Amino acid sequence: MVREVDREGVRRLMEQGAQIVDVLPPREYSEDHLPGAINLPLRKIEVEASGVLDRSRPVVVYCADFA
């Protein structure tokens, strides 16, 4: 199920053990990302997600591109 959540919702999900996924390219991810975030660039997410993410835990996907 996909749904949009606000900052407080993300904070609660993180406290409950959600996996945080940053979809920016690796260079941009290395410059800044949320603590504990997993980098799965948008172009690779469909191929790589199943090998990296735990299906039993919620996933929060974000992109913080302020350019």
Secondary structure as UniProt FT lines:
FT   HELIX           7..15
FT   TURN            16..17
FT   STRAND          19..22
FT   HELIX           26..31
FT   TURN            35..36
FT   STRAND          38..39
FT   TURN            42..44
FT   HELIX           45..52
FT   TURN            55..56
FT   STRAND          59..62
//
